[in-house]
Each structure stands twice: as structure tokens, then as C-alpha cells.
Amino acid sequence: MTDPTERRAAFVYEGARLAAIAAGAPIVPVPWGEREEAFRAQFLRVIRRQCGPGRSTSPEELHGDWVQAYLAMGWVYGPRYDRQRRTHPDVVPYDELGQLEQDKDTVFVLLCEIARRFIYDDVRFAIPDDRFAWEIEETYVQRPTERLRGVEEEMR
């Protein structure tokens, strides 16, 4: 996964997933790698926009965009989330969402900003596709000072 948009998308998606778990949200999406291609494609477009000059800081606007994207993928409002039937209780206007869901939209905006500012286009080391941040080799996590010294030396 060397494409910066793909790396940013995985970060934002998984970060939002973890936030949903931590908040005890009733709907926790499946992991990024299990999402269908149509979803991944539209999510990449959103991340590309959110990490560029045309980004939005409005959770309400982004929720509206999310609703439109879901409708375009064949989803409809339903009182219960059902991936097979493509029903979702959040396919409603932003002001009809509960506080938890509005907070999730705010978290999404903040995760996009973190991705935009801190996931760089140019990386100095590669992370294998099948590994997550918490599985990165100890040289990147347990000895960051030594790793930084190595990067500084490489830059000279």
C-alpha cells in the first residue's frame, strides 16, 4: 500500500471503526479489507477530496455526501442496519441523527485532517499490506529514536 490516498483511506476508515467500538456505537463497520469495491472506490474519492484543497470541515455536509453515496450504491433507510438488504438507520438528514452519530461524523472530519497533515505522500519505509500499525516491527515502535537517527543519516 504505497499510494498515499489508499494509506489515508485505510487510516481514516479503521480509525473511525475503532472510535465506533470505543463509543459503544450500535453499528460498527466491517474492516477496510472486507468492504466491497464500490464502497472503497467512493471512500477513496472522499479521502482524496478531504486531503486536498476542496476539503470540508462540516460534519453535516460530509454526512449529506455520505447519504448520497449510500443511496447511489443502492442503500435505503431502514430501522436496522442490514448489509445484505442494504438498509441503514443513518440514511437520514444530519439533524435527525442522534448525538452519537453526529459525534462519529465529527470524528471522521478530524481523522481526515490528521491523515491530510501527517500521512505523507513520500514515505521512507514500506509497511506490508497485511499489517496494521500496531503490528509494525519493533524498530518503528519500540526504538523510534534510533529509527529517526537512521532517517536523518539517510537524508544526509
C-alpha positions in Angstrom: 0.0 0.0 0.0 2.2 2.8 -1.3 -0.5 5.1 -2.7 -1.0 8.0 -0.1 -4.7 8.1 -0.8 -5.1 4.4 -0.1 -3.0 4.7 3.1 -5.0 7.7 4.3 -8.3 6.0 3.5 -7.3 2.9 5.5 -6.2 5.1 8.4 -9.4 7.1 8.4 -11.7 4.1 8.0 -10.0 2.0 10.6 -9.8 5.0 13.0 -13.5 5.6 12.6 -14.2 1.9 13.2 -12.1 1.9 16.4 -13.9 5.1 17.5 -17.3 3.4 16.9 -16.1 0.4 19.0 -14.8 2.6 21.8 -18.0 4.7 21.9 -20.2 1.6 22.0 -21.9 2.5 18.7 -24.7 0.2 17.6 -23.2 -0.1 14.1 -19.5 -1.0 13.7 -18.5 -1.4 10.1 -16.5 -4.4 8.9 -12.7 -4.0 8.5 -11.5 -2.0 5.5 -10.2 -5.1 3.7 -13.7 -6.6 3.8 -15.5 -3.7 2.2 -17.0 -4.1 -1.3 -15.2 -2.4 -4.2 -18.0 0.2 -4.8 -17.7 1.4 -1.2 -13.9 1.5 -1.3 -14.0 3.5 -4.6 -16.3 6.1 -3.3 -14.4 6.3 0.1 -11.2 6.9 -1.8 -12.8 9.8 -3.7 -13.9 11.3 -0.3 -10.5 10.9 1.2 -8.9 12.5 -1.9 -11.2 15.5 -1.6 -10.8 15.7 2.2 -7.0 15.7 1.9 -7.0 18.3 -0.8 -7.8 22.0 -1.1 -11.6 21.3 -1.6 -12.0 19.6 1.8 -14.9 20.3 4.1 -14.8 20.9 7.8 -18.6 20.4 8.2 -19.8 17.1 9.7 -23.2 18.0 8.4 -22.0 18.5 4.8 -20.0 15.3 4.9 -22.9 13.3 6.3 -25.1 14.6 3.4 -22.4 13.4 1.0 -22.3 10.0 2.7 -26.1 9.7 2.4 -25.9 10.5 -1.3 -23.1 8.0 -1.8 -25.0 5.3 0.0 -28.2 6.0 -2.0 -26.2 5.8 -5.2 -24.9 2.3 -4.1 -28.4 1.1 -3.6 -28.8 1.6 0.2 -32.0 2.8 1.7 -33.2 3.9 5.1 -34.2 1.1 7.4 -34.6 1.0 11.2 -31.9 -1.7 11.4 -28.5 -2.0 9.7 -28.6 -4.9 7.3 -25.7 -5.3 4.9 -27.4 -7.9 2.8 -30.7 -5.8 2.4 -28.7 -2.6 2.2 -30.7 -0.8 4.9 -29.1 1.7 7.3 -30.8 3.8 10.0 -28.4 6.7 9.4 -29.6 7.4 5.9 -31.4 10.4 7.2 -30.7 14.2 7.3 -27.9 15.1 9.8 -30.3 16.9 12.2 -32.2 13.7 12.6 -29.2 11.8 13.8 -28.6 11.1 17.5 -25.7 12.7 19.3 -23.5 9.6 19.0 -23.9 9.5 15.2 -23.3 13.3 14.9 -20.1 12.8 17.0 -19.0 10.0 14.7 -19.3 12.4 11.8 -17.1 14.9 13.7 -14.6 12.2 14.4 -14.5 11.5 10.7 -13.7 15.1 9.9 -10.8 15.1 12.5 -9.4 11.8 11.2 -9.4 13.2 7.7 -7.4 16.2 8.9 -4.9 14.0 10.7 -4.5 11.9 7.6 -4.1 15.1 5.5 -1.4 16.6 7.7 0.5 13.5 8.9 0.3 10.8 6.3 2.8 12.0 3.8 2.9 11.4 0.1 6.5 10.3 0.3 7.3 7.5 2.8 10.8 6.4 3.8 9.9 2.9 4.7 7.2 0.4 3.5 4.6 -1.2 5.6 3.5 -4.6 4.2 -0.2 -4.5 3.1 -1.3 -7.2 5.5 -0.1 -5.5 8.7 -1.7 -2.8 10.8 0.0 0.0 12.7 0.0 -2.0 16.0 1.9 -4.8 14.3 4.7 -2.8 12.8 8.2 -4.1 13.6 9.7 -3.1 16.9 12.2 -0.9 15.2 9.5 1.5 14.3 7.6 1.4 17.5 9.9 0.4 20.4 13.0 2.2 19.2 11.7 5.3 17.4 14.7 7.5 18.4 17.1 5.0 16.8 14.9 4.9 13.7 14.8 8.7 13.5 18.6 8.8 13.7 18.7 6.3 10.8 16.4 8.5 8.7 18.5 11.6 9.5 21.6 9.8 8.3 19.8 8.6 5.1 18.9 12.2 4.4 22.5 13.5 4.5 
